[in-house]
Amino acid sequence: MSTFVYTALVPKQSNSQMVFTFCAKVSEIFSFAFIDRIGRTSGGGVTGFQRPQVANHIKEIREYLAREDSILPNSVVVAFTDGVSLDNFSNGLAQITINTKDKCFGYIVDGQQRLSALSGLPDRDFQVLVTGFLCSNEDELRKQFILINNTKPLPKSLIYELLPTVDGLPDRISSRRIAATIVERLNYEGGSVLQGTIKMHTNPLGVIQDTVIQKFIMMSLSDGVMRELVSQDNGMEKCYSITNSFFKAVKKVFPEAWENKTPKTSRLVHSAGIIAMAFVMEYLHNATGASKSSDFAEGIKKLKGKTAWTEGYWEFGHDNRRPWNGLQFVPRDYLELGQYLVKVIKTAQNIDIAST
């Protein structure tokens, strides 16, 4: 069947966006709409937008819906980029025709877990409410997906991964877009020292959380070197370059705490260590003008023998001795670690100056 006809409610909400609601069987919904899961092309570009299935959540929903007295008052949301026509408008009602002869133009924006649960109950003749709307293109569809899901407990990292592909978002969301774009490049471009190491929905095997690298960058964009760089010509490229150069130096100076390590085996790749090193980058740039990997490495070398990334104790002074893995990703810990690392470098530099 390539044509589906329903009677729909058409509430008046937006002059630029048409919304409609109708009832359909689950099997019909999967005939005119699909779940477009987030992924990456061979070139590193984002495709799709939906998160992976959550097996336990689907199982719980399915167990409930298998009961004869179960109901599902929540509607699923489907966005259409084409293939839909509405006719015979009267008193808020219309006839909606969905044509799938050439292509399926429906994208399930919300309710994928519910539909997946119901698809596993073929003997349950279940109708669900479908709320649909029309989008002019896939960019508009992603924008609406973010806006619709941003108020729900959808993983923030999924929304952040989509940000580089979307324009025209509110300031409170798009303010993170620069950081998300740089993180995407760091994780997927060949010249990046962090290539493949950042954990994202499209790279679940990464070891460093994407939101932590974003925080690293956003701190600099707010109060550090990137605040000035981003406003310059080719500012995004300069922000990417200085971040990449810094982490190249970190890896070069501390290979034993970086290569093949995870947050459980090294505090250098742990969120607390990553954010603490942000203070080191800012200090070295401000104090020495460092921007290249070799410049950063000269300063970071002064930390050798003074760290406990993978074993031992952090000697913070004043009877403040912490096990190497006792530092957590909380402000008190990463601020203390960051201040300690900067102090070590400053002390070493002052000794160097005094000896010359």
FENCOR-V60319 format. One record per residue. N is the residue number from 1. RES is the residue in one letter. PHI is phi as a letter, one per 40 degrees, with the letter a starting at -180 (NA if undefined). PSI is psi as a letter, one per 20 degrees, with the letter a starting at -180 (999 if undefined). NEAR is the number of other C-alpha atoms within 12 Angstrom. Layout:
BEGIN
((N/RES/PHI/PSI/NEAR) (N/RES/PHI/PSI/NEAR))
END
This chain:
BEGIN
((1/M/NA/p/15) (2/S/b/i/21) (3/T/b/p/21) (4/F/b/p/29) (5/V/b/p/25) (6/Y/b/q/30) (7/T/c/p/26) (8/A/b/q/32) (9/L/c/p/28) (10/V/b/n/28) (11/P/c/q/22) (12/K/c/o/15) (13/Q/b/g/12) (14/S/b/q/12) (15/N/c/i/8) (16/S/b/i/11) (17/Q/b/p/20) (18/M/c/p/26) (19/V/b/q/30) (20/F/a/q/37) (21/T/b/p/31) (22/F/a/r/32) (23/C/b/p/28) (24/A/a/q/31) (25/K/c/q/26) (26/V/c/g/32) (27/S/c/h/25) (28/E/c/g/28) (29/I/d/g/43) (30/F/c/i/29) (31/S/c/h/26) (32/F/b/j/37) (33/A/a/q/38) (34/F/a/r/32) (35/I/c/o/33) (36/D/c/n/30) (37/R/c/q/23) (38/I/c/q/26) (39/G/a/a/24) (40/R/b/q/22) (41/T/c/r/12) (42/S/c/h/11) (43/G/c/j/12) (44/G/g/i/19) (45/G/c/q/22) (46/V/c/p/33) (47/T/b/q/25) (48/G/g/a/30) (49/F/a/i/41) (50/Q/c/q/35) (51/R/c/r/32) (52/P/c/r/24) (53/Q/c/q/21) (54/V/b/o/18) (55/A/d/g/15) (56/N/c/h/13) (57/H/c/g/19) (58/I/c/g/24) (59/K/c/g/22) (60/E/c/g/18) (61/I/c/g/27) (62/R/c/g/27) (63/E/c/h/19) (64/Y/c/g/19) (65/L/c/i/30) (66/A/c/i/23) (67/R/c/q/17) (68/E/c/h/15) (69/D/c/j/11) (70/S/c/q/17) (71/I/b/r/20) (72/L/b/n/25) (73/P/c/i/16) (74/N/c/p/18) (75/S/c/q/26) (76/V/c/q/37) (77/V/b/p/37) (78/V/b/p/42) (79/A/b/p/45) (80/F/b/p/38) (81/T/c/i/30) (82/D/a/a/29) (83/G/g/j/29) (84/V/b/p/35) (85/S/b/q/27) (86/L/b/p/30) (87/D/b/r/19) (88/N/f/l/17) (89/F/c/p/17) (90/S/a/o/14) (91/N/f/l/12) (92/G/g/j/19) (93/L/b/q/21) (94/A/a/r/24) (95/Q/c/p/24) (96/I/b/p/31) (97/T/b/p/24) (98/I/b/p/38) (99/N/b/p/26) (100/T/b/k/27) (101/K/c/g/16) (102/D/c/h/13) (103/K/a/q/20) (104/C/c/o/29) (105/F/b/j/34) (106/G/c/p/36) (107/Y/b/p/41) (108/I/c/o/40) (109/V/c/h/41) (110/D/a/p/37) (111/G/h/j/39) (112/Q/c/h/36) (113/Q/c/h/28) (114/R/c/g/38) (115/L/c/h/42) (116/S/c/h/32) (117/A/c/g/29) (118/L/c/h/35) (119/S/c/i/29) (120/G/c/j/22) (121/L/b/m/25) (122/P/c/h/17) (123/D/c/i/15) (124/R/c/o/22) (125/D/c/m/18) (126/F/b/p/30) (127/Q/b/q/26) (128/V/b/q/30) (129/L/c/p/30) (130/V/b/p/39) (131/T/b/p/32) (132/G/b/q/43) (133/F/a/r/41) (134/L/b/p/32) (135/C/b/q/28) (136/S/c/h/21) (137/N/a/r/18) (138/E/c/h/26) (139/D/c/g/25) (140/E/c/h/23) (141/L/c/g/36) (142/R/c/h/41) (143/K/d/g/31) (144/Q/c/h/37) (145/F/d/g/36) (146/I/c/g/37) (147/L/c/h/26) (148/I/c/g/23) (149/N/c/i/24) (150/N/c/h/25) (151/T/c/j/13) (152/K/b/r/14) (153/P/c/l/13) (154/L/c/q/23) (155/P/d/p/22) (156/K/c/h/25) (157/S/c/h/33) (158/L/c/g/34) (159/I/c/g/40) (160/Y/c/h/40) (161/E/c/h/45) (162/L/c/i/46) (163/L/d/g/38) (164/P/c/i/31) (165/T/c/i/28) (166/V/b/p/31) (167/D/b/r/23) (168/G/g/k/20) (169/L/c/q/26) (170/P/d/q/17) (171/D/d/h/12) (172/R/c/h/12) (173/I/c/g/25) (174/S/c/i/25) (175/S/c/h/23) (176/R/c/i/33) (177/R/c/h/32) (178/I/c/g/38) (179/A/c/g/39) (180/A/c/h/38) (181/T/c/g/34) (182/I/c/g/42) (183/V/c/g/46) (184/E/d/g/40) (185/R/c/g/36) (186/L/c/h/37) (187/N/c/h/38) (188/Y/b/i/29) (189/E/c/q/24) (190/G/c/h/15) (191/G/c/j/16) (192/S/c/p/26) (193/V/c/h/30) (194/L/c/j/37) (195/Q/d/p/28) (196/G/g/i/27) (197/T/c/i/33) (198/I/c/p/39) (199/K/c/o/32) (200/M/b/r/39) (201/H/c/h/33) (202/T/c/j/34) (203/N/a/m/26) (204/P/c/i/21) (205/L/c/i/17) (206/G/c/q/23) (207/V/b/h/33) (208/I/b/p/38) (209/Q/c/p/34) (210/D/c/h/42) (211/T/c/h/33) (212/V/c/g/33) (213/I/c/h/45) (214/Q/c/g/40) (215/K/c/g/29) (216/F/d/g/41) (217/I/c/g/44) (218/M/c/h/30) (219/M/c/g/25) (220/S/c/h/32) (221/L/c/h/31) (222/S/c/g/22) (223/D/b/j/18) (224/G/b/b/25) (225/V/c/h/35) (226/M/c/i/34) (227/R/c/h/22) (228/E/c/g/18) (229/L/c/g/25) (230/V/c/h/27) (231/S/c/i/17) (232/Q/c/r/14) (233/D/d/p/11) (234/N/f/k/13) (235/G/c/h/20) (236/M/c/g/27) (237/E/c/h/23) (238/K/c/h/24) (239/C/c/g/36) (240/Y/c/g/40) (241/S/c/g/30) (242/I/c/h/38) (243/T/c/g/44) (244/N/c/g/34) (245/S/c/g/29) (246/F/c/g/40) (247/F/c/h/39) (248/K/c/g/31) (249/A/c/g/32) (250/V/d/g/39) (251/K/c/h/30) (252/K/c/g/23) (253/V/c/h/28) (254/F/b/l/30) (255/P/c/h/21) (256/E/c/h/22) (257/A/b/j/28) (258/W/b/g/32) (259/E/c/p/23) (260/N/f/k/19) (261/K/b/q/23) (262/T/b/r/27) (263/P/d/h/32) (264/K/c/h/25) (265/T/b/i/22) (266/S/a/p/33) (267/R/c/i/40) (268/L/c/h/44) (269/V/c/j/41) (270/H/c/q/36) (271/S/d/h/37) (272/A/c/g/37) (273/G/c/g/45) (274/I/c/g/45) (275/I/c/h/41) (276/A/c/h/38) (277/M/c/i/46) (278/A/c/h/43) (279/F/c/h/35) (280/V/c/g/45) (281/M/d/g/45) (282/E/c/g/37) (283/Y/c/g/31) (284/L/c/h/36) (285/H/c/g/30) (286/N/c/h/18) (287/A/c/h/21) (288/T/b/i/22) (289/G/g/j/19) (290/A/d/p/26) (291/S/a/h/33) (292/K/c/r/27) (293/S/d/g/28) (294/S/c/h/25) (295/D/c/g/25) (296/F/c/h/38) (297/A/c/h/30) (298/E/d/h/28) (299/G/c/g/39) (300/I/c/h/42) (301/K/d/h/27) (302/K/c/i/28) (303/L/c/i/29) (304/K/d/p/23) (305/G/g/i/20) (306/K/b/j/26) (307/T/b/r/35) (308/A/b/l/31) (309/W/c/h/39) (310/T/b/i/29) (311/E/a/r/21) (312/G/g/b/18) (313/Y/b/q/22) (314/W/c/p/29) (315/E/c/n/21) (316/F/c/i/26) (317/G/g/r/14) (318/H/f/l/8) (319/D/g/k/9) (320/N/b/n/13) (321/R/b/p/18) (322/R/b/p/23) (323/P/d/q/19) (324/W/d/h/30) (325/N/b/j/29) (326/G/c/i/27) (327/L/c/p/35) (328/Q/b/r/27) (329/F/c/m/25) (330/V/b/q/18) (331/P/d/g/17) (332/R/d/g/15) (333/D/c/g/27) (334/Y/c/h/30) (335/L/c/g/26) (336/E/c/g/29) (337/L/c/g/42) (338/G/c/g/32) (339/Q/c/h/25) (340/Y/c/g/28) (341/L/c/g/41) (342/V/c/h/33) (343/K/c/g/25) (344/V/c/g/28) (345/I/c/g/34) (346/K/d/g/23) (347/T/c/g/18) (348/A/c/h/23) (349/Q/c/h/23) (350/N/c/h/15) (351/I/c/g/13) (352/D/c/g/13) (353/I/c/g/10) (354/A/c/h/9) (355/S/c/i/8) (356/T/c/999/7))
END
